[in-house]
Amino acid sequence: MKLYLFKFIVISFLFGCATKPIKKVFTAGETFKPIVTTESSATGSTANSLPDDPVSLLPPLGGSLSGIVRIIPKIGLIFSAGGAKAWAHIGFIKEIEKAKWPIHSVAGFEWGAAVAAIYAHNLSANEVEWELSKVKDFKNIEETSHTIFSKKSVSDLKIPFVCASLNISKQVIYLLNRGQLDKLIPFCLAQPPLSKPHSQSVAEMHDITSLAQHLRATGASKIILINVLSQNSKRSFTTDYLSPENILWVTSAALMAKKIAGVDDTVNINMDDYGLSDIDKKREIIASGTEKSYNDIQKLTKKYGL
């Protein structure tokens, strides 16, 4: 009886030593290979497996976790004015779709506002191209806006949108981002010589910083201006070089040629070969916008790690 009791004590002691957990100290530079345990609710079984590419759960001594997490910026786009030149924005959008840019919010001046609003509705370059194919001229902006934006509200848009309008009688600039788009957009489109003022209002084309600040307020972390008024050789935007209308467009182009407060980067798309009213050349302009924005898009994609 005593012999059996002695054997039982010995066996229990050995068994306890074999099953006692072992503490391992991981030194600097050593890789910790965790065992991933998953519980099966159906069978109650446990499956243990090592990850294919185990990584250290702790940084080396004296090190840090900086650089491990990559932060993707939330991009806000501002589409410049340009009349028919604004169709080049469509080419730009086609390229950023290929590059899979994360667009958070959009804004626009004059016909750049129409591009921004349509893009915000469905985040599709094809939709922007399709809707703007309905534009036959720049004269009747109310009818055109109704054709494109009927029954569409700002509240229906997938991402935040805003455009700028100047009320001539009140001498006040408004940033418009509420209500029905077919009623709102004409205030941001009207601009001589392409069209007459709408309800004593015209498209505001100069206060780029205010639009940038608005986009940041929506949560955008990087603001990019797409400028289709960029010129290689200085020339008139209208037939009369000294006309008030041309001076207005030249002022807008000159502002965008400089560093703008609130704007992180500018994509300049030179459209010297086309005029403000060349609506009949929209397909050529789109193709040119695609080609001429490509290099800048590649650089910014790399710069922001997109």
N, C-alpha and C positions, 0 to 999 in steps of 0.2 A: 504494500500500500504506500509506504514511504517512497519506494523507488518510482512508482507511477507519479506521485506528487512532485518529486524532484524533476522528472522529465517534463512535466507540464509547465513548471516554472521556467525551465531552461528554454523550451520551445516558445513560450509567450514572450520571453525577453528578446530572443533572436528575431521573432516576428515584428516586435515593436521597433527594433532598430532598423529593420528593412523598410518599414513603412513610414518612418519619421521623416517629415519634409526637410529638404536640404536647402539652406540659404546660400545663394550665390552672390558674390559681390562683383559688379561689373566695373571694370577699370576704364580709364579714358581711352577712347579709340576702339573699344570692343563693341561689337554689334550685338544687341539684344534681339533674339529671335523668339517672339512671343508665340504661344500656342493659341490659335483661335478656336474657341469653343462655341458651338451652336447647338441649341436645344431644339429637338424636334417635338412639336406639340402633338403630332399625330401618334408617334410611337413612344415618346418619352426617352428616346435614345440620345446619346451624346456622340458627336463626331469631332475628333481632334485632327487638325491639319496645320501644317506650316504654310505661310504665304509664300508664293513663288518668289517674291523679291522683298524679303524682310528688311525693314529699316529700323534704325535706332530710334527708340522712343525718347531718348534723352540726348541733348546736344553734348559735344565734347566738353571737358572741364574748361571753364573760362570762355566758352563759346556762347552763342545765342541762337534763337530761332529766326532771326531776321533774314529775309530773303527766301524763306521757305514758302510763304504765302504770297501769291501774285495777285495784285489788285487790278481788276479790269476797270478802266475809267467809264463813266457814264457820259456819253457824248451828246452835246447839244449842237445842232447845226443852224447856221443863219444863211439863208439863200438871198443873195443880192438882187437888186433890181436889174432890169436889162431889156424889157420889151421882148422882142423875139429872141434875143440872146439868152433869155432865161430858160429856153428849152435845153440849153447846154447842161443845166442842172440835172436833167433826166439822165444824161450820159454819166454824170458823176454818181448818181444814185445807183445806176446799174453796176458800177465798179465797186462801190462799198458793199453792195449785196453779195458780190462774189467774195469780197474780203471778209464778210460776216461781221461788220462793225456793229457794236451794240448801241443803237441810237435811242437816246432817252427822251429827247424833246426837240422841237423844231420851231424856227421862226423865219419870217421872210418879209422882204420889201417889194412893193409893186408886184410884178408877175412872179417874182420869187415867193411871194406870199401864197399864190395859187398853188405853186409846186409844193410848198410846205404843207398846206392844208390837205391836199389830195394824198400826199405821202403819209401824213399822220392818220388818215382814215383807214388805210389798209397795209401800210408799210411795204408797198410794192411799186417798183419802178414801172412795171407793166401797166399798172392802174393809172399812174401819173401820165404815162405816154398816151394811153387810151382816152382818158378824160380830156387832156389838152389837145387831142386831135380834133375835138369838136369846135375849137376856136377858129373861126374863119377870118375875123378882123378884130381890131382893138377898140372900135368905136362904141358899140353898145355893150358896155361891161355889165349892165344890169341883166340883160337877156342872157349873156354868156354865163354869168354866175348862176342864174336860175337853172340853166341847162345842166351845168356840172354839179351844183351843190344842192339842188332841190331836195327837201326832206332830210337833209343832213345837218346835224347839230354838233357843236363843239363837244358836248357831253358824250357823243358817240365815238369820238376819236380814240385811237389806241394809245397815243402818246400825247403829251401836252403840246399845244400850238399857240402861237401869238403872232400878230402882225401889227404894223404901225401905220397910223393915219394922222394927218395934220388938218385940223379944222381951221380954215382960213379966216372966217369971221371972228372966232373966239381966240385965234392964235394959240391954240393948245394942241399938244401932241398926245394922242391916245394910243395905248397898247390894247388891242382888242383880242379877247379870248373867251367870249361868252356869247351864247345865243345861236340862232340859225345861221349857217354858213352862207346861204344865198343872200342874206340881208347884210351880213358883216363884211364879206370879201370885197364888194365894190368900193367901200371906204378905203381899202388898202391897195386897190388896183389903179384907180384913176390917176393919170399923170400926163400932162401935156408933153409933147404934141400928139401922143398916141390917142388920148381920150380926154374929154372935158372933165372938170371936177364933178364929184358926186355929192350932192347935198352939201355944197360949199366945203367939201373935203377933198384932199388929194393924198396920194401915197407919200408917206414920210420916208426919205431915203438916206438920212444922215445920222440919226441917233443910234448908232450901232451899239454903243456901250449900254444903253438902256435895255436893248433886247438881250444882250449878253447877261446882264444882271438878272433879268427876268428868267432866263433859262437856268441860271444857277439856283434861283429860288425854287425851281421845280425839282432840283436834285442833280442837275447835270454838273459834272466835275471838270470836263474839258469842253471848251467852246471853240468851234471851228467855223470860220467864215468862208463861204464859197463865193468868189468874186468873178462874175462874168463880164465886168466892165473893165477888166485889166487890158492895157494897151501896150504894145511894143513900140509903136510910133504914135505920137500924140496927134489926134485928129478930131474933127467935129462929130458929135453924135447926131446932129440934125443938119438940115440943108443950109441953115443960116448960122454961121459960126458965132456971131455976136448976139444971137437971139437970147431972150431970157430963158427959154426952154433948154438951149444948149448949155448955158452957164450953170443951170441947175444940175444937169447930168454930169458936167465936167467937175463940179464941186463934189458930187457923190463919188466919182471915180478917184478924185484926188485924196479924199478921206480914206478910202479903202487901200490906197497905195502905201499908207503909213502904218506904223505900229498902233494898234487900237487898244485902249484900256479895256480889260475884261475878255479880250479874245486871245486864245492860246496859240492858234495857228490859222493861217490863211491859205486856201487853195486858189491860186490865180489861174483862171481859164481864159486865155487870150482869144477873143472873138473878133479881131480886127477885120476879118473877111466878111463879116455880116453886120447889117444895120439893125437899128431898133425895130423897124417895121417889116423886116424880112420874114413874115409869118409863113410865106409860101416855101421857105427853105428849111422848115422845122426839122425834117428828117436829117438833112445835112448837118444842121446845128447839133442835134442829139449825138450823131456819130462823132462830130468834132469834140464835143464835150467829153465823150468816153475816152477818146484818144489822148486829149490834152490834160486830163485829170489823172491818168493812170500812174505816172511817176510819183506825183505828190502823194497819192493814196498809198502806194507801196512804202514810201518813206515813213508816213505817219502810222501805218500798220505796224511797222517794225519799231518805231519810236515808242508807241503806247503798248506794245506787246499784245496786239489784238489777234 
